Amino acid sequence: MVTYNKHFGHRRKSATSYGSISETRIPENSLEELENIHGADEDEDIKLSDIPNLWIVEAALFTNVFLSGFDGTVTASTYQTIGNEFNHMNISSWITAAYLITSTSFQPLYGSFSDALGRRNCLFFANTSFTIGCLACGLSPNIVVLSFMRALTGIGGGGLITLSTIVNSDMIPSSKRGIFQAFQNLLLGLGAICGASFGGSIASSIGWRWCFFVQVPICITSSLIMSSYVPNQKEYEDREIGFLFHPKKILKDIDITGSVFIIIGLTLQLLYLSLGSSKVGVSWTSPSVLPILFASGIILVLFVYNEAKTSARAIIPLELVRSSFSFVVLTISILVGFASYAYLFTLPLFFQIVLGDSTAKAGLRLTIPSLFTPVGGLITGICMSRYNCLQILLYAGVFLMALGNFLFLFIEKDSPNWLVGLFLIPANLGQGITFPATLFTFIFAFPKSRQATATSTLYLFRSIGSVWGVAMSTGVIQLYFGKSLRSNLKGLLDEDKINELVTKITSNSSYIGKLHGELKDIVIDCFDTSTKKAHLLSTILSLLALAFCVIKEFLKKPKIEQEETYCER
């Protein structure tokens, strides 16, 4: 178990993330203090007041979590505006997906990098990448550059929540970790609320670029705090294996090849989904796009092979995923990641096109329902701290997500505002419960020495689901919208006019506002139907996740004999 002196400077003899043992030195005069603070019993109650600089560190970590939530929803509420400005609404999903791909790929690397190079160093790198990326996004001249800059932002963003969770796992005893995770979820939800609520208002008043600019000073402040106070726990002493003096020794432990494989594989998947749904006369079964899917499959197979054979720290250690229990929990994470992001990114578009909301109103409409996401996280943290009910929380969270997606199917153009808001609450509440519940279900199955890697692995699978959720929900909407529009306009317009109309609308949704009469009504009805197709898919996948929750109860947890595993709380 990792222990720290009052300056977090050195560690005692401890198990690394992979079970190896490294000798470190500690000052003799602090040994007694270390034993008192982090004694041999991991579950022993530790006074928070005895943890050095705790609240300063938490301020920096929670700022990162807030930014992660804000950045996620601010693009959800503005990507239509951005896509319309650049006349590329049909590929606007790349603004979010590019971020998710790099974030997904780098998330697990932060676990390994932070073990070898230190938590503080990796946090500073993550914040710097995120800051530069946000600044560059605000200055982007076109949607291609913007998508690349979002990818850069994602490199840093992948570490914001992951490293915050890892650092808290180092510092906070398991008996108190639930409430800290609850507060982290609360701030993540608060950031999401602010992004959804104010993103549209910012875009409408001073321009969407300021949605990225406003994040820069906040991230800089967080970086300054972390550079001074976050504990830089490492596997090895700087003097023994410093990166500047032994770069090859460090880099050989990092799974660079695996990272490249997963980035290329997920990018090809996104390209396949985008091309198969955005081009007239092209579908996901078209010979022109199927090779991209096959190439993606081959790359991901190579990724799995690399994870099995690599001598580096694998992005996904197979010992953490080979058991049936791990497979099922990670599958649940993929499914809920899909459902949550599909839900989040289709709602603003539905509000603006079907309900006729402005960008600002669409964001504000999400405010009250979004409040229930942090409420769900808070409920989870409190229940975990006081009751042995993690399984019940997981069931409840996934069920509420399924219910929320199902209720969306009954929202109509003339539905009163209070009913729309009421129907949106279950999915938001369910997400707030499900995300921490799946996280702790997974990491509590492993010893503390594997917790950093287990956390990164869980986030990786959830993020893969998020990438698929954004890409596939957007693809389903565009695909069914085109088919439905052609079917309903056959008697009104010739085929060329229909194709032209579909191209114009999918490139710039504001073109719908220029239509009149029956034609406009048909277009809106077609978009309404196609959006609900996407939510029907999310409902089915949420129910599938619920079925996997049941299956999980009949499976044994993985056996890894490095330390005693946490009891399920």
N, C-alpha and C positions, 0 to 999 in steps of 0.2 A: 504494500500500500504506500502511496506517495505521501510524504509528510514534509512540512516546510518549517523553517525557522521564522522568526518574526519579520525577516526581510525577504522571505521566499527565495533565499539565495541558493540554498543547497538542499539536496535530498539525502535521505537515508538509503540504506540498501533496500532495493525495491524490485518488484517484478515489472518489466516493461510490458508494453501492449502485446507483445508476442511471446511473453513468458521468459525471456532472457533475464539474467540478473546482472546488474551493473553496480559496482562499488562506488560510492560517493562519500565525501567527507563532510562532517558537520562540526561546527565549533563545539568544544566540550561543554562550555558554559550554557549552551542552549539545549543540551540533550534532555534535561529534566523538563524544560518548558515544552519541548516537542512531545514528550511522552504524555504530559498533562493535556495538551491540546488535541493530539491525534493518536492517542494510545493504540494499543494493539487491536482493540475491538472496533471494527469499522462502524458498527451501529451504535456505538456509545454516544450519548448526547454530548454535544460540544457547544459551549457558549459562543454565540456569534460575536460577542464582544472580544473574544480571544483571538479572532481571525484578523490579522493585520490588514489595515486599509480596506476592509470589506466593502463599506458603503461607497467609497470613492471608486473602487473597481466595478461595483455593481452599476453605478451611474453610467460608466463608460459602456459596459456590456448592454445595459438596457437601452441606451441610446442607439446602439447598433441594431438591436431587435426592433425598435420603433422605426428606424429607417428602412429596414427590410419590409415591414408591413406597409409603410407608406409607399415605397417604390413599387411594390406589387400592384396595389390598387390604383395608383395614380396613372399607370399605363392602361389599366382596364377602363377607366373612365374617360380617357383622352385618345385612345388609339384610333377611334373613328375620326376624330377631328384631325389628327395627324395624317391618317391615310387619305382623307379628303383633300387636305391642303396639297399633298404631293401627287394627287390623282392616282394613288395606288392602294385603294382600300382593299383590293383582293389579296394583297400580300402584307397587309398591316399586321397580321398575326406574328410576323417575323420580329416585330418590335419587342414583343413579349417572349416569343419562343427562343430568339437568339440569346436573350438573357438567361432563360431557363436551361438551355443546353450547356453553356459554359458554367453556370452555377451548379448544375447537376454533376458535371464532370469534375469540377474542382472541389466540391464538398468533401468527398472521401479523402482527397489528397491532403486536406488541411489536418485531418487526424494524424496522418503519418508525418507530415512536415512539422507539425507542432510538437510531436514527440521528439523529433531529431533536432529541430532548430529553435524551439521555444515557443510558448504560447504568445508572449508579447510581440516577438518578431513577426509571427504570422498574422496576428491581429493588425499590426501596423501595415503590413503589406496589403492585407485585405481592404482596410480602410482607404489606403492610398489609391489602389486600383478602382475602388468604388467611387472615390471623389473625382479622380481624373475622368472616369467614364461618364459620370453625371454632367460634368462641365462640358465634355466633348459632345454629349447628346444635345445639350442646349444650343450648341454652335453648329450642328449638323446641317448641311445644305440640301440633302435629299434623303430619301428613305433607306437607300443602300448604306450610306455612311452612318445613318442613325442606327441601323440594325447592327453594324459592326461595333459601334460604340456601346450599344446595349450589351453586346457580347463581352466587351471589356469590363463593363460594369458588373456583369455576372461573375467574372473571375473573382472580383472582390466580394460581391454579394454572397457567393457560395460559402464564405467564411464568417459572415456576420452572425448568423444564428448558430451554426455548427460550433464555432469556437466559443461563443458565449456559453453554450450548453456544456462544452468540454471543460472550460475554466471553472464553471460552477461545480461540475462533477469533481474537480480537483479540490476545491475549497470547502464545499458544503457537505456535511454528513448526510447520509441517505435518509435519516429520520426527518430532516428538515428540507430535503431537496424538493419534495412535492410542492411546498408552498412557494419556493423560489421559482420553480417551473411555472406555477400558476401565475405569478406576477409577471414572468416573462411572456406568457401567453396573453396576459391582460394588455401589456404594452404592445405586443405584436398586433393584437386586435385594435388597440387604440390607433396605432399607426395606419392600419388598414382603413379604419373609419375616416381618419383625416385625409388619407389619399383619395378615398372614394368621394368624400363630401366636398373637399376643397379643390381637388384636382380639376373637376369640371368648372368650378368658379374661377380658378386661376386661368385656365385655358380660355374661358369666355371673356375675361376682363383684361388681362395683360399678356396673354399668349401662352400656348402649351410649353414653350421653351423654359418658362420660369418654373414649371413643375419639376424640372431637373436642377435648375440653378438654386432653388431654395434649399436643396439637400446638401449643397457643398459646404456652407459654413458650419452646419450641424455636424457633419462628418469630420471636418477638420478639428473641431473642438473635442470630439470623442477621441481622435487620434492622439492629440496632445495629452489627454488624461491617461490613456493607455500606455503611452511611451514612458511614463514615469511610475505608474503604480501597478499595472497588471503583472502578476507573478510569471516569470519566464522559466517555468518548469521545463526541464529537458531530460532526456535519457542520459546524456553524457555532459561532462563539464566542458565549458568553452575552451579551456586550456588544453583539453585532450583531443577534441574533435571539432574545432571551430570551422565553420564553413569557409571562411576566407583562407584558412591554411590547409584544409583537407576537403576541397569541394568534391573530388571524385568519391571519397569515402562516404560523403553524405548523399550525393546524387544516386549512387548505386543502390541505395536503400529505398529510393522513390520510384514508384511505378509510372514512369513517364510514358512508356509504350502503351500501357493500359489506358492512360488518360487520352492519348491521341486516338486510339481505337474507338473509345466510347464517344468522343466528340464527333469524329467522322461518321460513325454509325447513326447517332441521333440526328445529325445534320441531314444525312441522306434520307432518313425517315421523314423528317419535316419537309424536305424538298419533294419527296414523293407525294405526301399528303396535300401539299400546296398546289403542285402542278396538276394533280389528278382531280382537283375540284375547282380550280380557278380559270382554266382555259375552256373556251367554247369547243364542244365536240370531243373533249377529253374526259375520261373517267379514271377511277383507280384500277380498272381492269384493262386499260388501253395498253397496247404493246409499246408505246412510246415512253411510258412511265414505269412499267413493271420491272425493267432492268434495274432501276434505281432501288426498288424494294429488295430485289435479290442481292444487289451489292451491299445494301445495308445489313441484310441477314448474314452475309459472309463475313463482313467486318465485325459484327457482334459475336459471331462464332469464334473468330480469331481473338476477340477480347476475352471470352471465357477461357479459351486455350491458354492465353497469356497469363491469366490469373492463376491457372493451375500450375504453370511451369515457372513463373517468374521467381527469381531469387530475391527480388525487392519486396517491399511491403505492399502486398496486393491491395488494389483499390477495394476489391470485394474478397476478403479472405474466405476461401471456400469452407473452412471449418466453421464459419459463422452462418453459412447459408445451406449447408448440405443436409441438415436435418429436416424432417417433415414439418416440425414445429416452426422453424425459422422460415421455411419456404412459404408456409401458409400466412404467417404474420406479415412477411414482406409483400406477399400478393395482396393482402388487405391494404397495405400502405399504397401500393400502386393504384388500386381501384379507388380509394378515397381521394388520393391526389388527383386522379383523373376527374372524378365527380366534382370536387371542390373548385378546380380551376375552370372546368367547362362551365360550371354555374356562374362563377364570378365574371368571366369574360363575355358571356352571352347576354347577361342582364342589361348592362348599359346600352348595348346596341338595340335590344328589344324595346327598352324604354324610349329611346330616341326615334326609332322608326315606326314601331307599332303604336305606342302610346302618345307619340308626338312631343316628347319632352325635349327641352333644350339640353345642352351639355351640362350646364350647371344644375338644372333640375333633376336630371338623371342621376347625378352624383349625390345630391341631397336626398333623393328618394331612398338611397341605400343606407342613409345614416342610422336610422332607428333599428332596422334589422341587423346592421353590422355591429351594433352595440352588444348583441347577444353572442357574438363570437368570443370576445374576452370574458363574458359572463360564463360561457361554457368552460373555458380554460380555468377560470377561478373555481367553479364548481368541482372540476376534476382535481385541482390541487388540494382543496379543502377536504374532499372525500378521501383522497389518498392519504392525507395526514392523519385523519381521524378514524377512518373505517377501512376494512379489508374488502374493497369493492371495485377493484380495477377491472375485473371481468364484466361486471354489470355496467360500468361506465362505457366500456367498449361497445357492448350491445346497444346501449341507449344512444350513443353518438352516431353509430352507423345507421341505426333505424331512423333517427331524426334527419340525417342527410338524405336518405331514400324518400322519406315523407316530404321533405322540402322540395325535392326535384319533381315529385309526383304532383304536389299542389300547384306548382308552376303551370302545369298543363291546363289548369282551369282559369288562368288569368286571361281576361278578354279586354278588348279595346275600351269597353264601357264599364269595366270593373271599377268600383269606388277606390279611392286612394287608401283608405283604412284597410280594405280587404287585401289589396296588393301587399301592403306592409305586413299584414298578419300572415299571409302565405309565405313570405320570405323569411320569417323568423326561424322555423324549424331547421332549415338547412344551415343557417349561420350558427345556431346554437349547437347543432350536431357536429359541425366542423371544429368548434372550440373544444368540444369534449373528445372527439375522435383523435385528433392529432397528438395530444400528449398521451392519451390512453394507449395508442399503438406504439408510441415511442417507449414508454415505460414497460409495456408488455414485452417488448423485444429486449431492451437492455437489461431488465431484471432477470433475464434468463442466462446471463453471462456474469462472470466474475468482474470485479472492479478493474483488473488489469486489462480487460478487453472493452471497457466501457467507451472510450474515445472512438475506437474503431467501430464498435457496434452502433454508436450514435451516427457516425458518418455513413455507415451502410444503410441504416434506416432512412436517413434523409436522402440518400442517393436514389433508392427505390421510389420513395414518395415523389421526388422531383421528376423521375422518369415518367411517372403517372401524370404529373402536371404538364410536362411537355406534350404528351399524347392528348391530354384533355384539351389544351388550347388548340393544338393543330387539328385534331379530329373533329371537335365541335365546330370550329370554323369551317372545316372542309365539308362536314355534313350539311351545315346551313347553306353554303354556297352551292353544293351539289344539288340538294333538294330544291333550293330556290330557283335555280336555272331550269330544272325539269318541270317544276310546278308552274312556273311562269310561261314556259313554252306550251304546256298543255292547256292552260287557261286562256291564252291569247291567240290560239290557233284560228279562231273565227274572226278576230278583230284586226290582226296585223299579219303581213306575210312573214315568211321565215327569216329573211334578211333583216327586216325591221325588228323582229323579236331578238335575234342575236345581237344586234346593235344596242338594243335597250338593255339586255342582260349585261353586256360588256360595260356600258356606261354606269349602270347602277353598282355593279361589283367593283368598279374602279373608284367611284365616288358616290357614296350613298346619299349625299345632299341633292343629287339629281332627282330623287324621288319628290322633293319639294316643288320641282318645276312641273310635275305632272298634275293632271286635273281629272275630275269626274270619275267615271267607271274605271279607267286605266289605272289611276292612282289607287283606288280601292282594291283592285285586283293585285297590284304589286305589294301593297301592305299585307293583304290577306295571305299571299304566298310566302312572304317573309315570316309572318306569324306562324304559319304551318311548319316551315322549315326549322325555325327556332325550337319549336316544341318537339320536333323529331330529335334534335340534339339533346334536349332535356329528358326525353323518353329513354335514350341510350344511357344517360347518366343515372336515371332511376334504376334501370336494369342492372347496371354495374354496381350500384350501391346495394341492391338486394343480393347480388352475388357475393359482395364483401360480407354481408350479414351471414350468408350461408357458410362462408369460410370461418367466421367467428365461432359458429357452432362446431365445425370440424376441428378447430383448434383445441377444444376441450378434451378431445379423445387422443391427443398426441402428447408424447413425452418431450420435455425440454431437452435441449442439446447438452451433452456431457463434455465439459472442458475442465480438466483437472489442474487448474493453476491456482485457483483460490476458491473459497466457499462462495457460492452464488448468492445473490440477493434473494430474499424471500419475496414472493409476489405480494405486493401491498394492496 
